[in-house]
C-alpha cells in the first residue's frame, strides 16, 4: 500500500474517532460518577443531530452552524436534566438491570417522538467548512480535519474540568465515596444532575459535529451507542483518557477494516474482537480501575 493511501485511511479513522470520543466521554463520565449505564445516550446524540440539521438549514449557509450547535446542545442538555430528575433519581442504587430497562424505555420514547416530529427520512445539511486539502495525491475534507482539532480541544477541556476545577474534584470524590462527600457539605443530588447534564451535552455535541458529514435520521443513535459502549469498555469506564484511547482504537480499526473490499463488511466485527481481547486481558479496560 502506498503511503498516501495509508495516511488517507489513518486520517479517516481519526475523524471517526473525533466524534466517537466526544459521545463516549459523556457516557463514561456518567457511568464513572453515577454508576448508571445510560441506554438513552444515543438518543440524545440523535436528537441533537436532527435539531442542528433543521436549524442550520433554516438559517442557511455556514453561518447557520453556530446557532444550530448552541441550540442542539442546549436541547440535549435540557433533556438530560429532565431524564435525570424524573427517571434516574428513582433507580440510583438499584441493580444495573433496572437502570438498563429504565433508560432503554426513555430511549424508545425519545426515538418515537423524534419520528413523529422529524419524520423517518434522512436529513442532510451543508458543511460549515468547505474545501479540501491534497496530501500525497489524496484529498482530505477540511471539515474532517476540523473535527479532529475540535475533539482534541474538547478532550483538553474535559481533562481540565476533571483535574483542575472544584467541580471535577467533587465528581472524582463522588466516584470514591458519595456519602462522605455529602457529609462534607457538597450537594450530591445537584452534583449528580450536573454530571448527567454534562454527559448529555457531550452526546449532543457529538451529534452536532457529525451532522454535516453524514445523513441523519431517528435511527442513528443506535449505532453510535453500540460503538460508544465498545469504546468505554476498551478504554475503561469512567476514564476520559480511556475514552480517547478507546475512540482512537475503534476509529482506526473501522477505517482500516474498510480498506479491503473483502473485509469491509466485517469492519464492525473487528471492533468487538478488539473489545473481547481487552476484556480477556484487563476486564476493567485499558485505563479503568478494578473495583473492590
N, C-alpha and C positions, 0 to 999 in steps of 0.2 A: 504494500500500500504506500502511495506517495505521501510525503509529509503534509502537503496541503490538505488532502482528504482526511488524514488523521487529525489535523488541527480543526477541521470543519466539524467532525463528529464530537471532538472533545469540547468545543465551544457550544455545540448544541446541547450536550449533556450539562454544561454549566448553566445554560439558560433554563433548562428544565429544573435543575437543582435550585435555581434562584427562587422561583415562586413556590416550589415544594417546601423549601426551608422555611419560608415565612408562614405557611399554613401549618407545618409540623411543629414549629416553635410554639405557636399558640396552643396546639393540642398537648404538647409536652409540658408547657407551663401550667396548664390547668390540672393535668394529672399529678404533676410534682407537688403542687401546693394543696389541691383539694382532694386528691386521690379519687378522682372521678374520671371514668372513661367516657368521653363525650361523643356519642354517636351522631349528635346533631351538628358537629363541627363542619362537616362537608356541606350541610345545608346553608350555613352562614356564609361560606365561601361562594356557594351558588347564588344566593340572594344578592350579595354584593356585586357579583359579576353582572347579573342581569340589570340591577339598578344602574350600574355605571354605564352599561351599553345604552340603555334607554335615555339617560340624562345626557351622555356625550353626543348621541345622535340628535337629541332635541336642541342642544346648544349649537352643535355643529362645529366642524373643524378641530384642529389640535387644541384650541383654547377650551373646548368642552371637556377635556380630560381632567383638569384640575377640579372643577366643581363636581364632576361625577365621582372622582376619588373621594373627596371630602364627604359628600352625601352618602355614598355607598358604605364607607367605613363607619359613619355615624349610625346608619341603619343597622348594620351588623352588630355594632356595639350595643345599641339600644335593645335589639332582640336578645342579645346575650344577657343584658341586665334583667329582662323580663323572664327569660328561661331560668336564670339562677335564683331569682327571688320567688318565683311561683312553683318551680318544679324541683330544682336541685336541693333547696333547703330542706325538703321533705325526705330526701333519700341519703343525706350525708350520714355516714356511719353504717349504712346498710351494706349488705354484700354486693359485690360488683354486678351480679346478675340483675338485681333490682335496678341499679343505676343504668345498666345497658338497656333494659326494657323501657325505662322512663325516657332516656334521651333518644332512643330509637323511635318511640312514639312521637316525640317532638319533631324529629326529622321527617316522619311521614306527614305530619300536619303541615310543616313548612313546605315540603315538596308539593303537597296537594294545593296549598294556597298559591304557590308560585305558578303552577299550571293554570289555575283559574285566572290569575292576574295577568301573567305574561304570555300565556298560551304555550303549546307544546313545541313550537317551531324554534329552529336555531336563529340566533340574532348575531350580527357582527357590527363592528364599528371600526373606524379608521384608526391607524396608529398615530399617537401624538408626536412621534419622532419618525420622520420619513427618511428614506435613503438607505444606502448600504456602503460597506467598506469591502474592498477587494484585497485579499491577502493570499499570496502564493497561488493565485489563479482562481480562488473561490470567493464567492460573495457572501458577506455576513450582514444580516439585518442590523441596522443601527439601534432599533428598539430592543432587540435581543441582548445586545451588549449593554444597553441602558438598564435592562432588567438585572443583569449580573451586578452592575455597580450599585443599584438600589438595594439588592439583597445584602451586599457587603455592608452598606451604611446602616440598614435596619438591624443586621446582626450586631454591629458595633454598638448601636443604640440599646439593644436588648441587653447586651453584656454590661454596658454602663448602668442600666437601670437595675440589674440584679446585684451588681457588686459595688456600686458607687453611690447608691441612694438609700435613704431610710426605708422607702417602700420595698426595695429589693432585699434589704436586711430582714425586714419583717416577714417577707414571703419565705425566705430561706429558714427563718426561725419557725414559721408555721409548719413547714415540712418536718422539722425535727420534733417540735412539741407545741402543738397549738394551744393546749390547755395552759401551759406555763406562760406562753405569750399573752394569752387572755388575762391571766392573773397579774401580769406586769402592767396592765392598763391599756393595751392595744385592743381596739375594737375588731376582733377576729371576724365577726359577722360581716362588717363593712369591708374588711380586707379580702374575704372570700369573693364578695361581689365584685370588687375592683379587679381581682385576678381574672375572674371569668370574663369580665368586660374587656380586659386587655387581650385575652386569648381570642375572644370573638372578633375584636377589632383586627387582630393579626390575620384571622381567617378571611375577613372581609378584604383586607389589604391585598392578600394573595390573589383573591378573585378579581379585584380591580386591575392588578398588574398584568394578569394573564389574559384578561378580556380582549385587548386589542390584537393579540397574537393568535387567537383561535375563536371559532364559533362557540357560543354559549347557549345552553338551554337548561331546563329544570333538572336534567339528569347528570350534569357534570360534577355535582358534589359527591356522587357515589364513587367514582373512580379516584378522585383526589383523596377521599377519606381512606381508601384502601392503601394508597401509597403513603399517606401521612402516618398511618399506623405502622407500616413497614419501616419507615424512617425512624420513628420514635423507638421501636423495638431494637433496631440495629444500633442506633446511637445511644440509647439508654433513656428510659422515661424520666422526665424531669430535668434533663441536661440540655441547655441551649447549645453548648459546643457539640454535644452528641447529635443534636438535630441538624447542625450544619454539616458535620461529617457524614451523617446518615443520608442527608439530602444529596450530597456530592456523590456518594457511592451509588445511590439509586438513580440519579440523573445520568451518570456516566454508563451504568450498566444498561439502562434502557436505550441510550443513544447508540452505544456500540453493539447492542443486540439487534439494532435495525440496519447495521452496516452491510449485512449479507442477506439478500432476499430469501435465502433458505432458512434463516433463523429469525427473521423479523416478527413472525407470528408468535415466537416464544420469548420475546423481549421481557414481558411482564413476569414470565415464569423464572427468568434468571434472577429477578429481584427476590423472589421467595426462596430460591436456592441459597442466595447470599444470607437472607434472614435466618434460614434454618441452620446454616453453618455457624453464624454468630450465636444463636440461641444454644447450640450444642457446646460451644467453647465458653461463652460468657452469657448465661441465661439472663442477666440483668443489663446486657447491652455493653457496647464498647466503652462508654463514658458513664454508665449508670453505676449505682452502688447497691450491693447486695443488702437486702433488708434482714434485720434480725428476726 
